[in-house]
Amino acid sequence: MKTKITTLFLLLFGTAIFAQNSKVLSKDVQIKMASQVAPEEDQADVTVYGYDKEGELILLKEGTNNLICLADDPSKEGIKIDCYSTKLDPFIARGRELKKEGKSTSDIRDIRKKEVKAGTLKMPDAPSMLYVYTGDEENLDTKTGLLEDGKFRYVVYIPYATVESTGIPAKPHAPGMPWLMDPGTHRAHIMISTP
């Protein structure tokens, strides 16, 4: 009986792993997927990270410009593709590292805040861009990596900016209007969501 239960468990567990791994797209497709978020003139020269068959984030392509793009995480629902300035990489990479350690969102915020204050985590010294493109899995062409009918969100990190220093409101007053999130903090950023 124990042998049957163990065998059943291994079959179910193995099937779950296979299903997850089968969602991992080829290297070339992930590069195309991630690159599409960057401005068209920058796409060929971006650095790209994607996922291996074990679900680990790995470098897929070393770029030559100032943008880093991330392919969609196949273990999560929906499609989310990011591309950001290399100046944001220490901050964003540290967040991924802490998340991998099992830290909660609030813990990650607190830890990074302390590290920025201590000078051990560098924030950009000038406004720095993050492009986010999201959509539904059924709108992703898994042969090309192109996502149709997605939605863009633009985020401009501008550490310690305030409503007073920028003239940008702390909440949007119309669809698609820029607004300042987390004003006065190291995380201050201008949010622009496409309507």
C-alpha atoms as an extended CHARMM CRD file, in Angstrom:
* protein
*
       195  EXT
         1         1  MET       CA              0.0000000000        0.0000000000        0.0000000000  PROA      1               0.0000000000
         2         2  LYS       CA              2.8190000000        2.4240000000        0.9070000000  PROA      2               0.0000000000
         3         3  THR       CA              4.4720000000        1.6760000000       -2.4300000000  PROA      3               0.0000000000
         4         4  LYS       CA              1.2600000000        2.5320000000       -4.3040000000  PROA      4               0.0000000000
         5         5  ILE       CA              0.8480000000        5.8200000000       -2.4050000000  PROA      5               0.0000000000
         6         6  THR       CA              4.4910000000        6.7460000000       -2.9910000000  PROA      6               0.0000000000
         7         7  THR       CA              4.1900000000        5.8950000000       -6.6880000000  PROA      7               0.0000000000
         8         8  LEU       CA              0.9860000000        7.9480000000       -7.0010000000  PROA      8               0.0000000000
         9         9  PHE       CA              2.6290000000       10.9100000000       -5.2330000000  PROA      9               0.0000000000
        10        10  LEU       CA              5.6740000000       10.7510000000       -7.5230000000  PROA      10              0.0000000000
        11        11  LEU       CA              3.4820000000       10.5810000000      -10.6110000000  PROA      11              0.0000000000
        12        12  LEU       CA              1.4080000000       13.5890000000       -9.5290000000  PROA      12              0.0000000000
        13        13  PHE       CA              4.4750000000       15.5710000000       -8.4280000000  PROA      13              0.0000000000
        14        14  GLY       CA              6.3570000000       14.6830000000      -11.6240000000  PROA      14              0.0000000000
        15        15  THR       CA              3.3600000000       15.6790000000      -13.7480000000  PROA      15              0.0000000000
        16        16  ALA       CA              3.1500000000       19.0440000000      -11.9550000000  PROA      16              0.0000000000
        17        17  ILE       CA              6.8520000000       19.7000000000      -12.5490000000  PROA      17              0.0000000000
        18        18  PHE       CA              6.5710000000       18.6520000000      -16.1910000000  PROA      18              0.0000000000
        19        19  ALA       CA              3.5680000000       20.9360000000      -16.6650000000  PROA      19              0.0000000000
        20        20  GLN       CA              5.4840000000       23.8780000000      -15.2010000000  PROA      20              0.0000000000
        21        21  ASN       CA              8.6050000000       23.1560000000      -17.2230000000  PROA      21              0.0000000000
        22        22  SER       CA              6.6150000000       22.7110000000      -20.4210000000  PROA      22              0.0000000000
        23        23  LYS       CA              5.4760000000       26.3450000000      -20.0620000000  PROA      23              0.0000000000
        24        24  VAL       CA              9.0890000000       27.5260000000      -20.2960000000  PROA      24              0.0000000000
        25        25  LEU       CA              9.5590000000       28.9160000000      -23.7710000000  PROA      25              0.0000000000
        26        26  SER       CA             12.7390000000       28.5580000000      -25.8280000000  PROA      26              0.0000000000
        27        27  LYS       CA             15.6040000000       30.9930000000      -25.3000000000  PROA      27              0.0000000000
        28        28  ASP       CA             14.9730000000       32.7540000000      -28.6330000000  PROA      28              0.0000000000
        29        29  VAL       CA             11.2510000000       33.1420000000      -27.9380000000  PROA      29              0.0000000000
        30        30  GLN       CA             11.8920000000       34.5100000000      -24.4380000000  PROA      30              0.0000000000
        31        31  ILE       CA             14.3750000000       37.0270000000      -25.8620000000  PROA      31              0.0000000000
        32        32  LYS       CA             11.8130000000       38.1870000000      -28.4210000000  PROA      32              0.0000000000
        33        33  MET       CA              9.1200000000       38.2910000000      -25.7160000000  PROA      33              0.0000000000
        34        34  ALA       CA             11.1670000000       40.4030000000      -23.3110000000  PROA      34              0.0000000000
        35        35  SER       CA             12.6040000000       42.7140000000      -25.9710000000  PROA      35              0.0000000000
        36        36  GLN       CA              9.1970000000       43.7900000000      -27.3130000000  PROA      36              0.0000000000
        37        37  VAL       CA              8.6410000000       45.9450000000      -24.2220000000  PROA      37              0.0000000000
        38        38  ALA       CA             11.6200000000       48.2210000000      -24.9310000000  PROA      38              0.0000000000
        39        39  PRO       CA             11.3120000000       51.1480000000      -27.3430000000  PROA      39              0.0000000000
        40        40  GLU       CA             11.6360000000       49.7740000000      -30.8800000000  PROA      40              0.0000000000
        41        41  GLU       CA             14.9780000000       51.4620000000      -31.5660000000  PROA      41              0.0000000000
        42        42  ASP       CA             16.4920000000       49.8510000000      -28.4290000000  PROA      42              0.0000000000
        43        43  GLN       CA             15.1330000000       46.3060000000      -28.7420000000  PROA      43              0.0000000000
        44        44  ALA       CA             18.1120000000       44.7390000000      -30.5420000000  PROA      44              0.0000000000
        45        45  ASP       CA             20.6120000000       45.8370000000      -27.8830000000  PROA      45              0.0000000000
        46        46  VAL       CA             18.8450000000       45.0710000000      -24.5780000000  PROA      46              0.0000000000
        47        47  THR       CA             20.1030000000       42.6240000000      -21.9610000000  PROA      47              0.0000000000
        48        48  VAL       CA             17.5510000000       39.8390000000      -21.4570000000  PROA      48              0.0000000000
        49        49  TYR       CA             16.8460000000       37.5470000000      -18.5240000000  PROA      49              0.0000000000
        50        50  GLY       CA             14.4750000000       34.6050000000      -18.7730000000  PROA      50              0.0000000000
        51        51  TYR       CA             13.8370000000       31.2070000000      -17.2490000000  PROA      51              0.0000000000
        52        52  ASP       CA             15.4620000000       27.8150000000      -17.5500000000  PROA      52              0.0000000000
        53        53  LYS       CA             13.6100000000       24.4630000000      -17.3390000000  PROA      53              0.0000000000
        54        54  GLU       CA             13.9930000000       24.4800000000      -13.5300000000  PROA      54              0.0000000000
        55        55  GLY       CA             12.2510000000       27.8470000000      -13.3130000000  PROA      55              0.0000000000
        56        56  GLU       CA             15.4180000000       29.7520000000      -12.3660000000  PROA      56              0.0000000000
        57        57  LEU       CA             15.9900000000       33.2520000000      -13.7080000000  PROA      57              0.0000000000
        58        58  ILE       CA             19.0700000000       33.2430000000      -15.9500000000  PROA      58              0.0000000000
        59        59  LEU       CA             20.8780000000       35.5770000000      -18.3400000000  PROA      59              0.0000000000
        60        60  LEU       CA             19.7440000000       34.8170000000      -21.8960000000  PROA      60              0.0000000000
        61        61  LYS       CA             21.4490000000       37.6540000000      -23.7510000000  PROA      61              0.0000000000
        62        62  GLU       CA             24.0520000000       40.2510000000      -22.8130000000  PROA      62              0.0000000000
        63        63  GLY       CA             23.1060000000       43.6170000000      -24.2290000000  PROA      63              0.0000000000
        64        64  THR       CA             25.0180000000       46.7650000000      -25.0970000000  PROA      64              0.0000000000
        65        65  ASN       CA             22.5800000000       49.5220000000      -24.1480000000  PROA      65              0.0000000000
        66        66  ASN       CA             21.1620000000       50.7350000000      -20.8340000000  PROA      66              0.0000000000
        67        67  LEU       CA             18.0670000000       48.4880000000      -20.6980000000  PROA      67              0.0000000000
        68        68  ILE       CA             17.4470000000       45.1510000000      -18.9710000000  PROA      68              0.0000000000
        69        69  CYS       CA             14.3580000000       43.1670000000      -19.9480000000  PROA      69              0.0000000000
        70        70  LEU       CA             12.7270000000       40.2170000000      -18.1790000000  PROA      70              0.0000000000
        71        71  ALA       CA             10.6920000000       37.5430000000      -19.9260000000  PROA      71              0.0000000000
        72        72  ASP       CA              7.4590000000       36.3880000000      -18.2900000000  PROA      72              0.0000000000
        73        73  ASP       CA              7.7340000000       34.1100000000      -15.2610000000  PROA      73              0.0000000000
        74        74  PRO       CA              6.0130000000       30.8890000000      -16.4470000000  PROA      74              0.0000000000
        75        75  SER       CA              5.1290000000       29.8750000000      -12.8830000000  PROA      75              0.0000000000
        76        76  LYS       CA              2.7540000000       32.8490000000      -12.4900000000  PROA      76              0.0000000000
        77        77  GLU       CA             -0.7130000000       33.4190000000      -13.9090000000  PROA      77              0.0000000000
        78        78  GLY       CA             -1.0470000000       35.8040000000      -16.8390000000  PROA      78              0.0000000000
        79        79  ILE       CA              1.7740000000       37.4520000000      -18.7400000000  PROA      79              0.0000000000
        80        80  LYS       CA              3.9850000000       40.1950000000      -17.2780000000  PROA      80              0.0000000000
        81        81  ILE       CA              7.0710000000       41.4630000000      -19.0650000000  PROA      81              0.0000000000
        82        82  ASP       CA              9.3780000000       44.1520000000      -17.6450000000  PROA      82              0.0000000000
        83        83  CYS       CA             12.1400000000       46.2890000000      -19.0870000000  PROA      83              0.0000000000
        84        84  TYR       CA             14.0640000000       48.8330000000      -17.0370000000  PROA      84              0.0000000000
        85        85  SER       CA             17.0770000000       51.1240000000      -16.8770000000  PROA      85              0.0000000000
        86        86  THR       CA             20.3350000000       49.5470000000      -15.7500000000  PROA      86              0.0000000000
        87        87  LYS       CA             20.3920000000       52.2220000000      -13.0120000000  PROA      87              0.0000000000
        88        88  LEU       CA             17.3900000000       50.4640000000      -11.4330000000  PROA      88              0.0000000000
        89        89  ASP       CA             18.9990000000       47.0270000000      -11.5410000000  PROA      89              0.0000000000
        90        90  PRO       CA             20.4860000000       47.0330000000       -8.0090000000  PROA      90              0.0000000000
        91        91  PHE       CA             17.0860000000       47.9370000000       -6.5240000000  PROA      91              0.0000000000
        92        92  ILE       CA             15.0370000000       45.5310000000       -8.6380000000  PROA      92              0.0000000000
        93        93  ALA       CA             17.5340000000       42.6640000000       -8.4060000000  PROA      93              0.0000000000
        94        94  ARG       CA             17.6490000000       43.0510000000       -4.6050000000  PROA      94              0.0000000000
        95        95  GLY       CA             13.8700000000       42.7530000000       -4.5000000000  PROA      95              0.0000000000
        96        96  ARG       CA             13.9990000000       39.5020000000       -6.4860000000  PROA      96              0.0000000000
        97        97  GLU       CA             16.7390000000       38.1720000000       -4.2150000000  PROA      97              0.0000000000
        98        98  LEU       CA             14.7500000000       38.9130000000       -1.0590000000  PROA      98              0.0000000000
        99        99  LYS       CA             11.5960000000       37.4120000000       -2.5630000000  PROA      99              0.0000000000
       100       100  LYS       CA             13.5080000000       34.2270000000       -3.3910000000  PROA      100             0.0000000000
       101       101  GLU       CA             14.5570000000       34.0990000000        0.2770000000  PROA      101             0.0000000000
       102       102  GLY       CA             10.8450000000       34.0020000000        1.1660000000  PROA      102             0.0000000000
       103       103  LYS       CA             10.4910000000       37.5910000000        2.3920000000  PROA      103             0.0000000000
       104       104  SER       CA              7.0500000000       39.2030000000        2.2800000000  PROA      104             0.0000000000
       105       105  THR       CA              6.3340000000       42.3280000000        0.2420000000  PROA      105             0.0000000000
       106       106  SER       CA              6.3670000000       44.4990000000        3.3700000000  PROA      106             0.0000000000
       107       107  ASP       CA              9.6340000000       42.9200000000        4.5620000000  PROA      107             0.0000000000
       108       108  ILE       CA             11.2110000000       43.5610000000        1.1610000000  PROA      108             0.0000000000
       109       109  ARG       CA             10.1630000000       47.2280000000        1.3270000000  PROA      109             0.0000000000
       110       110  ASP       CA             11.5370000000       47.6150000000        4.8580000000  PROA      110             0.0000000000
       111       111  ILE       CA             14.8300000000       45.8780000000        4.1020000000  PROA      111             0.0000000000
       112       112  ARG       CA             15.4670000000       47.8510000000        0.9330000000  PROA      112             0.0000000000
       113       113  LYS       CA             14.5340000000       51.1020000000        2.6980000000  PROA      113             0.0000000000
       114       114  LYS       CA             17.1120000000       50.4010000000        5.4330000000  PROA      114             0.0000000000
       115       115  GLU       CA             19.7380000000       49.4270000000        2.8650000000  PROA      115             0.0000000000
       116       116  VAL       CA             19.1550000000       52.5830000000        0.8020000000  PROA      116             0.0000000000
       117       117  LYS       CA             19.3610000000       54.7060000000        3.9620000000  PROA      117             0.0000000000
       118       118  ALA       CA             22.5900000000       52.9310000000        4.9840000000  PROA      118             0.0000000000
       119       119  GLY       CA             24.0670000000       53.4920000000        1.5170000000  PROA      119             0.0000000000
       120       120  THR       CA             24.4910000000       49.7780000000        0.8000000000  PROA      120             0.0000000000
       121       121  LEU       CA             21.7790000000       49.7720000000       -1.8960000000  PROA      121             0.0000000000
       122       122  LYS       CA             22.1590000000       52.4100000000       -4.5940000000  PROA      122             0.0000000000
       123       123  MET       CA             19.1560000000       54.1420000000       -6.1030000000  PROA      123             0.0000000000
       124       124  PRO       CA             19.3120000000       55.9980000000       -9.4300000000  PROA      124             0.0000000000
       125       125  ASP       CA             20.6680000000       59.5410000000       -9.2700000000  PROA      125             0.0000000000
       126       126  ALA       CA             18.4140000000       60.6230000000      -12.1560000000  PROA      126             0.0000000000
       127       127  PRO       CA             14.9030000000       59.6870000000      -13.3230000000  PROA      127             0.0000000000
       128       128  SER       CA             14.9540000000       56.0510000000      -14.4860000000  PROA      128             0.0000000000
       129       129  MET       CA             12.3850000000       54.2220000000      -16.5750000000  PROA      129             0.0000000000
       130       130  LEU       CA             10.5610000000       50.9250000000      -16.0380000000  PROA      130             0.0000000000
       131       131  TYR       CA              8.2780000000       49.5790000000      -18.7770000000  PROA      131             0.0000000000
       132       132  VAL       CA              5.6960000000       46.9470000000      -17.8220000000  PROA      132             0.0000000000
       133       133  TYR       CA              3.5800000000       45.0520000000      -20.3590000000  PROA      133             0.0000000000
       134       134  THR       CA              0.8440000000       42.7110000000      -19.1310000000  PROA      134             0.0000000000
       135       135  GLY       CA             -1.7680000000       40.5540000000      -20.7890000000  PROA      135             0.0000000000
       136       136  ASP       CA             -3.5790000000       37.2440000000      -20.9510000000  PROA      136             0.0000000000
       137       137  GLU       CA             -1.8440000000       33.9510000000      -21.6680000000  PROA      137             0.0000000000
       138       138  GLU       CA             -4.2020000000       33.1710000000      -24.5300000000  PROA      138             0.0000000000
       139       139  ASN       CA             -2.9450000000       36.3200000000      -26.3130000000  PROA      139             0.0000000000
       140       140  LEU       CA              0.6880000000       35.1740000000      -26.2560000000  PROA      140             0.0000000000
       141       141  ASP       CA              2.0450000000       33.5810000000      -29.4120000000  PROA      141             0.0000000000
       142       142  THR       CA              4.3210000000       30.9140000000      -27.9260000000  PROA      142             0.0000000000
       143       143  LYS       CA              6.1400000000       30.4770000000      -31.2500000000  PROA      143             0.0000000000
       144       144  THR       CA              7.1640000000       34.1510000000      -31.5630000000  PROA      144             0.0000000000
       145       145  GLY       CA              6.8590000000       35.4820000000      -27.9930000000  PROA      145             0.0000000000
       146       146  LEU       CA              4.6630000000       38.3590000000      -29.1530000000  PROA      146             0.0000000000
       147       147  LEU       CA              1.8290000000       39.4110000000      -26.8470000000  PROA      147             0.0000000000
       148       148  GLU       CA             -1.2700000000       40.8940000000      -28.4470000000  PROA      148             0.0000000000
       149       149  ASP       CA             -3.8200000000       43.1650000000      -26.7430000000  PROA      149             0.0000000000
       150       150  GLY       CA             -1.5400000000       43.8020000000      -23.7700000000  PROA      150             0.0000000000
       151       151  LYS       CA             -1.5540000000       46.8230000000      -21.5280000000  PROA      151             0.0000000000
       152       152  PHE       CA              1.4300000000       49.0860000000      -20.8960000000  PROA      152             0.0000000000
       153       153  ARG       CA              2.3000000000       50.7270000000      -17.6110000000  PROA      153             0.0000000000
       154       154  TYR       CA              5.1480000000       53.2160000000      -17.4810000000  PROA      154             0.0000000000
       155       155  VAL       CA              6.9890000000       53.9160000000      -14.2390000000  PROA      155             0.0000000000
       156       156  VAL       CA              9.6060000000       56.6340000000      -13.8580000000  PROA      156             0.0000000000
       157       157  TYR       CA             11.5930000000       56.2360000000      -10.6400000000  PROA      157             0.0000000000
       158       158  ILE       CA             12.6140000000       59.5910000000       -9.2240000000  PROA      158             0.0000000000
       159       159  PRO       CA             13.8230000000       58.9160000000       -5.6710000000  PROA      159             0.0000000000
       160       160  TYR       CA             12.6580000000       61.3560000000       -2.9750000000  PROA      160             0.0000000000
       161       161  ALA       CA             10.5380000000       63.3880000000       -5.3980000000  PROA      161             0.0000000000
       162       162  THR       CA              7.5220000000       65.0600000000       -3.8410000000  PROA      162             0.0000000000
       163       163  VAL       CA              4.2690000000       66.5210000000       -5.1030000000  PROA      163             0.0000000000
       164       164  GLU       CA              5.7150000000       69.9520000000       -4.2960000000  PROA      164             0.0000000000
       165       165  SER       CA              9.0150000000       69.3840000000       -6.1290000000  PROA      165             0.0000000000
       166       166  THR       CA              7.4110000000       67.9560000000       -9.2750000000  PROA      166             0.0000000000
       167       167  GLY       CA              3.9050000000       69.4320000000       -9.5030000000  PROA      167             0.0000000000
       168       168  ILE       CA              2.6780000000       65.8840000000      -10.1480000000  PROA      168             0.0000000000
       169       169  PRO       CA             -0.3780000000       64.9050000000       -8.0660000000  PROA      169             0.0000000000
       170       170  ALA       CA             -0.3540000000       62.0040000000       -5.5840000000  PROA      170             0.0000000000
       171       171  LYS       CA             -3.3040000000       60.3920000000       -7.3880000000  PROA      171             0.0000000000
       172       172  PRO       CA             -4.5700000000       60.3930000000      -10.9740000000  PROA      172             0.0000000000
       173       173  HSD       CA             -7.4240000000       62.7490000000      -11.7860000000  PROA      173             0.0000000000
       174       174  ALA       CA             -8.1930000000       61.1740000000      -15.1760000000  PROA      174             0.0000000000
       175       175  PRO       CA             -7.5110000000       57.8380000000      -16.9150000000  PROA      175             0.0000000000
       176       176  GLY       CA             -3.8960000000       57.6230000000      -18.0720000000  PROA      176             0.0000000000
       177       177  MET       CA             -2.8450000000       60.7180000000      -16.1350000000  PROA      177             0.0000000000
       178       178  PRO       CA              0.6260000000       60.5850000000      -14.5370000000  PROA      178             0.0000000000
       179       179  TRP       CA              0.7010000000       60.5520000000      -10.7500000000  PROA      179             0.0000000000
       180       180  LEU       CA              3.3730000000       60.2910000000       -8.0710000000  PROA      180             0.0000000000
       181       181  MET       CA              3.4010000000       57.1430000000       -5.9630000000  PROA      181             0.0000000000
       182       182  ASP       CA              5.3190000000       56.9330000000       -2.6550000000  PROA      182             0.0000000000
       183       183  PRO       CA              6.2710000000       60.6460000000       -2.7440000000  PROA      183             0.0000000000
       184       184  GLY       CA              9.1830000000       61.7170000000       -0.5680000000  PROA      184             0.0000000000
       185       185  THR       CA             10.6180000000       58.1980000000       -0.2900000000  PROA      185             0.0000000000
       186       186  HSD       CA             13.4250000000       56.3050000000       -2.0000000000  PROA      186             0.0000000000
       187       187  ARG       CA             10.6550000000       54.4950000000       -3.9310000000  PROA      187             0.0000000000
       188       188  ALA       CA              9.0490000000       57.6700000000       -5.3150000000  PROA      188             0.0000000000
       189       189  HSD       CA              7.9540000000       57.0530000000       -8.8830000000  PROA      189             0.0000000000
       190       190  ILE       CA              5.6930000000       58.5280000000      -11.5270000000  PROA      190             0.0000000000
       191       191  MET       CA              2.9770000000       56.0630000000      -12.5850000000  PROA      191             0.0000000000
       192       192  ILE       CA              1.4410000000       56.2350000000      -16.0470000000  PROA      192             0.0000000000
       193       193  SER       CA             -1.0870000000       53.5080000000      -16.8880000000  PROA      193             0.0000000000
       194       194  THR       CA             -2.5460000000       53.3220000000      -20.3570000000  PROA      194             0.0000000000
       195       195  PRO       CA             -6.3450000000       53.6360000000      -20.2710000000  PROA      195             0.0000000000
